[in-house]
């Protein structure tokens, strides 16, 4: 009986450790570098504004991108399989607070390429669709253990727009 | 008595053969050959995502099909750039002037075009949806 109790305790501890490791933020570190599909265009370079993070359903988060004139940018997203609905990506003009691109109008495309003709500050907003698992309000909010959380990666690449003519 | 049996047998075989022939004919006219592909810039599209230059895309001025007697009856397209997008349905195989101008626009550099809802018309005026009816063409620089 005593051995059985010890065995149950050990198994519970292992299961708990396994579960908590799923919530670990470090699991998402460099996620974009390892999971997001890079452009096949060899001229695209990695942009250091690329990010990865731990998300839960219903969560929205944004990061700033200073986009420079005369460059092409490619933004791609990748995510864990726990999110059953496609991730929403929006590109927003920071100054005018105007949505310039929303992938929900573009068949939830996982990558977006664009050319910048005037330097601009852009918010790249990521939204994970679904009902939020947060219970409680404000700072006392907690995530239910049975909820799905996973990593989302945002890979940003850039290249100098090739000039046409002389 | 024996003759009637033979006649019955012959009628039965005739019926089976006729039904099989009719089914085969119906199958032939009610579907496209399996190797039917849409041609963009004159090249067959075998994947849902392809890369080509804007010049190559506009080369033939139309969207073709690799089967004789088949033409593209209609298609839709959409293009997205930062702060602008266009979307339309074309009831023809030709690439309209509006789309050509948008692709070659020097101020708005569209980096890709989504083509979807492709419908093919065969020689018997039947309409079909090809196996690859949604294509994303990424424009590469020359």
Interface residues (C-beta under 8 A of the other chain):
Chain A: X40 X41 X72 X91 X93 X98 X100 X101 X105 X106 X107 X109 X112 X113 X114 X115 X116 X117 X161 X162 X164
Chain B: X51 X78 X80 X81 X82 X83 X85 X106 X107 X109 X111 X112 X114 X136 X138 X140 X141
